[in-house]
């Protein structure tokens, strides 16, 4: 066994690219939760 560290770039380490759709899903989900809370608050008051 070699004691040399394995050096890879970020892209090589994850073996591909990551799409930016996660940020849109999180943003849309956050907006929907806020809207849901507003609707529940408005209907119970």
mmCIF file of the N, C-alpha and C atoms, coordinates in Angstrom:
data_MODEL
# 
_entry.id   MODEL 
# 
loop_
_atom_site.group_PDB 
_atom_site.id 
_atom_site.type_symbol 
_atom_site.label_atom_id 
_atom_site.label_alt_id 
_atom_site.label_comp_id 
_atom_site.label_asym_id 
_atom_site.label_entity_id 
_atom_site.label_seq_id 
_atom_site.pdbx_PDB_ins_code 
_atom_site.Cartn_x 
_atom_site.Cartn_y 
_atom_site.Cartn_z 
_atom_site.occupancy 
_atom_site.B_iso_or_equiv 
_atom_site.pdbx_formal_charge 
_atom_site.auth_seq_id 
_atom_site.auth_comp_id 
_atom_site.auth_asym_id 
_atom_site.auth_atom_id 
_atom_site.pdbx_PDB_model_num 
ATOM 1   N N  . UNK A 1 1  ? 0.843   -1.184 0.000   1.00 0.00 ? 1  UNK A N  1 
ATOM 2   C CA . UNK A 1 1  ? 0.000   0.000  0.000   1.00 0.00 ? 1  UNK A CA 1 
ATOM 3   C C  . UNK A 1 1  ? 0.886   1.244  0.000   1.00 0.00 ? 1  UNK A C  1 
ATOM 4   N N  . UNK A 1 2  ? 0.483   2.202  -0.762  1.00 0.00 ? 2  UNK A N  1 
ATOM 5   C CA . UNK A 1 2  ? 1.206   3.458  -0.848  1.00 0.00 ? 2  UNK A CA 1 
ATOM 6   C C  . UNK A 1 2  ? 0.626   4.438  0.161   1.00 0.00 ? 2  UNK A C  1 
ATOM 7   N N  . UNK A 1 3  ? 1.497   5.195  0.808   1.00 0.00 ? 3  UNK A N  1 
ATOM 8   C CA . UNK A 1 3  ? 1.055   6.180  1.791   1.00 0.00 ? 3  UNK A CA 1 
ATOM 9   C C  . UNK A 1 3  ? 0.831   7.551  1.177   1.00 0.00 ? 3  UNK A C  1 
ATOM 10  N N  . UNK A 1 4  ? 0.902   7.647  -0.148  1.00 0.00 ? 4  UNK A N  1 
ATOM 11  C CA . UNK A 1 4  ? 0.698   8.928  -0.808  1.00 0.00 ? 4  UNK A CA 1 
ATOM 12  C C  . UNK A 1 4  ? -0.792  9.279  -0.805  1.00 0.00 ? 4  UNK A C  1 
ATOM 13  N N  . UNK A 1 5  ? -1.130  10.526 -0.494  1.00 0.00 ? 5  UNK A N  1 
ATOM 14  C CA . UNK A 1 5  ? -2.544  10.917 -0.512  1.00 0.00 ? 5  UNK A CA 1 
ATOM 15  C C  . UNK A 1 5  ? -3.065  10.986 -1.955  1.00 0.00 ? 5  UNK A C  1 
ATOM 16  N N  . UNK A 1 6  ? -4.309  10.665 -2.118  1.00 0.00 ? 6  UNK A N  1 
ATOM 17  C CA . UNK A 1 6  ? -4.944  10.741 -3.422  1.00 0.00 ? 6  UNK A CA 1 
ATOM 18  C C  . UNK A 1 6  ? -5.475  12.161 -3.594  1.00 0.00 ? 6  UNK A C  1 
ATOM 19  N N  . UNK A 1 7  ? -5.027  12.816 -4.658  1.00 0.00 ? 7  UNK A N  1 
ATOM 20  C CA . UNK A 1 7  ? -5.432  14.196 -4.905  1.00 0.00 ? 7  UNK A CA 1 
ATOM 21  C C  . UNK A 1 7  ? -6.291  14.228 -6.165  1.00 0.00 ? 7  UNK A C  1 
ATOM 22  N N  . UNK A 1 8  ? -7.534  14.669 -6.002  1.00 0.00 ? 8  UNK A N  1 
ATOM 23  C CA . UNK A 1 8  ? -8.468  14.781 -7.113  1.00 0.00 ? 8  UNK A CA 1 
ATOM 24  C C  . UNK A 1 8  ? -9.144  16.131 -7.060  1.00 0.00 ? 8  UNK A C  1 
ATOM 25  N N  . UNK A 1 9  ? -9.579  16.580 -8.212  1.00 0.00 ? 9  UNK A N  1 
ATOM 26  C CA . UNK A 1 9  ? -10.366 17.808 -8.231  1.00 0.00 ? 9  UNK A CA 1 
ATOM 27  C C  . UNK A 1 9  ? -11.769 17.494 -7.716  1.00 0.00 ? 9  UNK A C  1 
ATOM 28  N N  . UNK A 1 10 ? -12.537 18.528 -7.467  1.00 0.00 ? 10 UNK A N  1 
ATOM 29  C CA . UNK A 1 10 ? -13.902 18.338 -6.973  1.00 0.00 ? 10 UNK A CA 1 
ATOM 30  C C  . UNK A 1 10 ? -14.740 17.555 -7.972  1.00 0.00 ? 10 UNK A C  1 
ATOM 31  N N  . UNK A 1 11 ? -14.609 17.877 -9.255  1.00 0.00 ? 11 UNK A N  1 
ATOM 32  C CA . UNK A 1 11 ? -15.386 17.183 -10.286 1.00 0.00 ? 11 UNK A CA 1 
ATOM 33  C C  . UNK A 1 11 ? -14.977 15.728 -10.398 1.00 0.00 ? 11 UNK A C  1 
ATOM 34  N N  . UNK A 1 12 ? -13.703 15.449 -10.321 1.00 0.00 ? 12 UNK A N  1 
ATOM 35  C CA . UNK A 1 12 ? -13.247 14.058 -10.383 1.00 0.00 ? 12 UNK A CA 1 
ATOM 36  C C  . UNK A 1 12 ? -13.730 13.269 -9.174  1.00 0.00 ? 12 UNK A C  1 
ATOM 37  N N  . UNK A 1 13 ? -13.750 13.888 -8.010  1.00 0.00 ? 13 UNK A N  1 
ATOM 38  C CA . UNK A 1 13 ? -14.150 13.191 -6.792  1.00 0.00 ? 13 UNK A CA 1 
ATOM 39  C C  . UNK A 1 13 ? -15.624 12.814 -6.817  1.00 0.00 ? 13 UNK A C  1 
ATOM 40  N N  . UNK A 1 14 ? -16.467 13.668 -7.374  1.00 0.00 ? 14 UNK A N  1 
ATOM 41  C CA . UNK A 1 14 ? -17.891 13.343 -7.407  1.00 0.00 ? 14 UNK A CA 1 
ATOM 42  C C  . UNK A 1 14 ? -18.295 12.680 -8.710  1.00 0.00 ? 14 UNK A C  1 
ATOM 43  N N  . UNK A 1 15 ? -17.369 12.523 -9.621  1.00 0.00 ? 15 UNK A N  1 
ATOM 44  C CA . UNK A 1 15 ? -17.561 11.799 -10.884 1.00 0.00 ? 15 UNK A CA 1 
ATOM 45  C C  . UNK A 1 15 ? -18.670 12.395 -11.739 1.00 0.00 ? 15 UNK A C  1 
ATOM 46  N N  . UNK A 1 16 ? -18.734 13.698 -11.788 1.00 0.00 ? 16 UNK A N  1 
ATOM 47  C CA . UNK A 1 16 ? -19.735 14.324 -12.652 1.00 0.00 ? 16 UNK A CA 1 
ATOM 48  C C  . UNK A 1 16 ? -20.028 15.740 -12.222 1.00 0.00 ? 16 UNK A C  1 
ATOM 49  N N  . UNK A 1 17 ? -21.126 16.234 -12.703 1.00 0.00 ? 17 UNK A N  1 
ATOM 50  C CA . UNK A 1 17 ? -21.541 17.584 -12.341 1.00 0.00 ? 17 UNK A CA 1 
ATOM 51  C C  . UNK A 1 17 ? -22.817 17.515 -11.524 1.00 0.00 ? 17 UNK A C  1 
ATOM 52  N N  . UNK A 1 18 ? -23.058 18.550 -10.770 1.00 0.00 ? 18 UNK A N  1 
ATOM 53  C CA . UNK A 1 18 ? -24.275 18.608 -9.974  1.00 0.00 ? 18 UNK A CA 1 
ATOM 54  C C  . UNK A 1 18 ? -25.167 19.702 -10.538 1.00 0.00 ? 18 UNK A C  1 
ATOM 55  N N  . UNK A 1 19 ? -26.419 19.395 -10.832 1.00 0.00 ? 19 UNK A N  1 
ATOM 56  C CA . UNK A 1 19 ? -27.320 20.420 -11.358 1.00 0.00 ? 19 UNK A CA 1 
ATOM 57  C C  . UNK A 1 19 ? -27.724 21.401 -10.259 1.00 0.00 ? 19 UNK A C  1 
ATOM 58  N N  . UNK A 1 20 ? -28.121 22.568 -10.667 1.00 0.00 ? 20 UNK A N  1 
ATOM 59  C CA . UNK A 1 20 ? -28.498 23.604 -9.697  1.00 0.00 ? 20 UNK A CA 1 
ATOM 60  C C  . UNK A 1 20 ? -29.987 23.574 -9.385  1.00 0.00 ? 20 UNK A C  1 
ATOM 61  N N  . UNK A 1 21 ? -30.651 22.483 -9.688  1.00 0.00 ? 21 UNK A N  1 
ATOM 62  C CA . UNK A 1 21 ? -32.095 22.411 -9.462  1.00 0.00 ? 21 UNK A CA 1 
ATOM 63  C C  . UNK A 1 21 ? -32.428 22.348 -7.972  1.00 0.00 ? 21 UNK A C  1 
ATOM 64  N N  . UNK A 1 22 ? -31.488 21.919 -7.159  1.00 0.00 ? 22 UNK A N  1 
ATOM 65  C CA . UNK A 1 22 ? -31.744 21.783 -5.717  1.00 0.00 ? 22 UNK A CA 1 
ATOM 66  C C  . UNK A 1 22 ? -32.105 23.130 -5.116  1.00 0.00 ? 22 UNK A C  1 
ATOM 67  N N  . UNK A 1 23 ? -31.406 24.172 -5.511  1.00 0.00 ? 23 UNK A N  1 
ATOM 68  C CA . UNK A 1 23 ? -31.705 25.497 -4.948  1.00 0.00 ? 23 UNK A CA 1 
ATOM 69  C C  . UNK A 1 23 ? -33.101 25.960 -5.324  1.00 0.00 ? 23 UNK A C  1 
ATOM 70  N N  . UNK A 1 24 ? -33.547 25.613 -6.537  1.00 0.00 ? 24 UNK A N  1 
ATOM 71  C CA . UNK A 1 24 ? -34.900 25.998 -6.950  1.00 0.00 ? 24 UNK A CA 1 
ATOM 72  C C  . UNK A 1 24 ? -35.949 25.198 -6.184  1.00 0.00 ? 24 UNK A C  1 
ATOM 73  N N  . UNK A 1 25 ? -35.708 23.918 -5.972  1.00 0.00 ? 25 UNK A N  1 
ATOM 74  C CA . UNK A 1 25 ? -36.651 23.092 -5.214  1.00 0.00 ? 25 UNK A CA 1 
ATOM 75  C C  . UNK A 1 25 ? -36.771 23.600 -3.782  1.00 0.00 ? 25 UNK A C  1 
ATOM 76  N N  . UNK A 1 26 ? -35.645 23.934 -3.165  1.00 0.00 ? 26 UNK A N  1 
ATOM 77  C CA . UNK A 1 26 ? -35.677 24.446 -1.794  1.00 0.00 ? 26 UNK A CA 1 
ATOM 78  C C  . UNK A 1 26 ? -36.379 25.802 -1.731  1.00 0.00 ? 26 UNK A C  1 
ATOM 79  N N  . UNK A 1 27 ? -36.118 26.663 -2.692  1.00 0.00 ? 27 UNK A N  1 
ATOM 80  C CA . UNK A 1 27 ? -36.753 27.975 -2.709  1.00 0.00 ? 27 UNK A CA 1 
ATOM 81  C C  . UNK A 1 27 ? -38.258 27.881 -2.896  1.00 0.00 ? 27 UNK A C  1 
ATOM 82  N N  . UNK A 1 28 ? -38.672 27.065 -3.850  1.00 0.00 ? 28 UNK A N  1 
ATOM 83  C CA . UNK A 1 28 ? -40.113 26.895 -4.101  1.00 0.00 ? 28 UNK A CA 1 
ATOM 84  C C  . UNK A 1 28 ? -40.794 26.260 -2.895  1.00 0.00 ? 28 UNK A C  1 
ATOM 85  N N  . UNK A 1 29 ? -40.144 25.286 -2.278  1.00 0.00 ? 29 UNK A N  1 
ATOM 86  C CA . UNK A 1 29 ? -40.714 24.641 -1.091  1.00 0.00 ? 29 UNK A CA 1 
ATOM 87  C C  . UNK A 1 29 ? -40.869 25.642 0.047   1.00 0.00 ? 29 UNK A C  1 
ATOM 88  N N  . UNK A 1 30 ? -39.882 26.483 0.234   1.00 0.00 ? 30 UNK A N  1 
ATOM 89  C CA . UNK A 1 30 ? -39.956 27.496 1.289   1.00 0.00 ? 30 UNK A CA 1 
ATOM 90  C C  . UNK A 1 30 ? -41.123 28.448 1.048   1.00 0.00 ? 30 UNK A C  1 
ATOM 91  N N  . UNK A 1 31 ? -41.276 28.899 -0.186  1.00 0.00 ? 31 UNK A N  1 
ATOM 92  C CA . UNK A 1 31 ? -42.383 29.797 -0.521  1.00 0.00 ? 31 UNK A CA 1 
ATOM 93  C C  . UNK A 1 31 ? -43.719 29.108 -0.283  1.00 0.00 ? 31 UNK A C  1 
ATOM 94  N N  . UNK A 1 32 ? -43.844 27.844 -0.684  1.00 0.00 ? 32 UNK A N  1 
ATOM 95  C CA . UNK A 1 32 ? -45.105 27.122 -0.490  1.00 0.00 ? 32 UNK A CA 1 
ATOM 96  C C  . UNK A 1 32 ? -45.432 26.938 0.994   1.00 0.00 ? 32 UNK A C  1 
ATOM 97  N N  . UNK A 1 33 ? -44.438 26.688 1.817   1.00 0.00 ? 33 UNK A N  1 
ATOM 98  C CA . UNK A 1 33 ? -44.681 26.534 3.257   1.00 0.00 ? 33 UNK A CA 1 
ATOM 99  C C  . UNK A 1 33 ? -45.141 27.856 3.855   1.00 0.00 ? 33 UNK A C  1 
ATOM 100 N N  . UNK A 1 34 ? -44.518 28.946 3.439   1.00 0.00 ? 34 UNK A N  1 
ATOM 101 C CA . UNK A 1 34 ? -44.924 30.259 3.953   1.00 0.00 ? 34 UNK A CA 1 
ATOM 102 C C  . UNK A 1 34 ? -46.358 30.569 3.540   1.00 0.00 ? 34 UNK A C  1 
ATOM 103 N N  . UNK A 1 35 ? -46.700 30.286 2.291   1.00 0.00 ? 35 UNK A N  1 
ATOM 104 C CA . UNK A 1 35 ? -48.071 30.509 1.813   1.00 0.00 ? 35 UNK A CA 1 
ATOM 105 C C  . UNK A 1 35 ? -49.049 29.643 2.600   1.00 0.00 ? 35 UNK A C  1 
ATOM 106 N N  . UNK A 1 36 ? -48.678 28.393 2.862   1.00 0.00 ? 36 UNK A N  1 
ATOM 107 C CA . UNK A 1 36 ? -49.554 27.501 3.618   1.00 0.00 ? 36 UNK A CA 1 
ATOM 108 C C  . UNK A 1 36 ? -49.777 28.029 5.040   1.00 0.00 ? 36 UNK A C  1 
ATOM 109 N N  . UNK A 1 37 ? -48.722 28.518 5.677   1.00 0.00 ? 37 UNK A N  1 
ATOM 110 C CA . UNK A 1 37 ? -48.881 29.084 7.022   1.00 0.00 ? 37 UNK A CA 1 
ATOM 111 C C  . UNK A 1 37 ? -49.777 30.322 7.004   1.00 0.00 ? 37 UNK A C  1 
ATOM 112 N N  . UNK A 1 38 ? -49.637 31.157 5.991   1.00 0.00 ? 38 UNK A N  1 
ATOM 113 C CA . UNK A 1 38 ? -50.464 32.354 5.880   1.00 0.00 ? 38 UNK A CA 1 
ATOM 114 C C  . UNK A 1 38 ? -51.925 31.964 5.688   1.00 0.00 ? 38 UNK A C  1 
ATOM 115 N N  . UNK A 1 39 ? -52.195 30.976 4.857   1.00 0.00 ? 39 UNK A N  1 
ATOM 116 C CA . UNK A 1 39 ? -53.563 30.528 4.621   1.00 0.00 ? 39 UNK A CA 1 
ATOM 117 C C  . UNK A 1 39 ? -54.169 29.964 5.899   1.00 0.00 ? 39 UNK A C  1 
ATOM 118 N N  . UNK A 1 40 ? -53.403 29.132 6.608   1.00 0.00 ? 40 UNK A N  1 
ATOM 119 C CA . UNK A 1 40 ? -53.917 28.547 7.867   1.00 0.00 ? 40 UNK A CA 1 
ATOM 120 C C  . UNK A 1 40 ? -54.165 29.647 8.890   1.00 0.00 ? 40 UNK A C  1 
ATOM 121 N N  . UNK A 1 41 ? -53.271 30.596 8.994   1.00 0.00 ? 41 UNK A N  1 
ATOM 122 C CA . UNK A 1 41 ? -53.440 31.692 9.946   1.00 0.00 ? 41 UNK A CA 1 
ATOM 123 C C  . UNK A 1 41 ? -54.651 32.546 9.605   1.00 0.00 ? 41 UNK A C  1 
ATOM 124 N N  . UNK A 1 42 ? -54.835 32.804 8.304   1.00 0.00 ? 42 UNK A N  1 
ATOM 125 C CA . UNK A 1 42 ? -55.944 33.664 7.863   1.00 0.00 ? 42 UNK A CA 1 
ATOM 126 C C  . UNK A 1 42 ? -57.292 32.960 8.051   1.00 0.00 ? 42 UNK A C  1 
ATOM 127 N N  . UNK A 1 43 ? -57.327 31.675 7.914   1.00 0.00 ? 43 UNK A N  1 
ATOM 128 C CA . UNK A 1 43 ? -58.615 30.957 8.028   1.00 0.00 ? 43 UNK A CA 1 
ATOM 129 C C  . UNK A 1 43 ? -58.965 30.642 9.478   1.00 0.00 ? 43 UNK A C  1 
ATOM 130 N N  . UNK A 1 44 ? -58.000 30.664 10.381  1.00 0.00 ? 44 UNK A N  1 
ATOM 131 C CA . UNK A 1 44 ? -58.311 30.351 11.779  1.00 0.00 ? 44 UNK A CA 1 
ATOM 132 C C  . UNK A 1 44 ? -58.538 31.595 12.617  1.00 0.00 ? 44 UNK A C  1 
ATOM 133 N N  . UNK A 1 45 ? -58.234 32.750 12.093  1.00 0.00 ? 45 UNK A N  1 
ATOM 134 C CA . UNK A 1 45 ? -58.393 33.989 12.875  1.00 0.00 ? 45 UNK A CA 1 
ATOM 135 C C  . UNK A 1 45 ? -59.790 34.545 12.747  1.00 0.00 ? 45 UNK A C  1 
# 
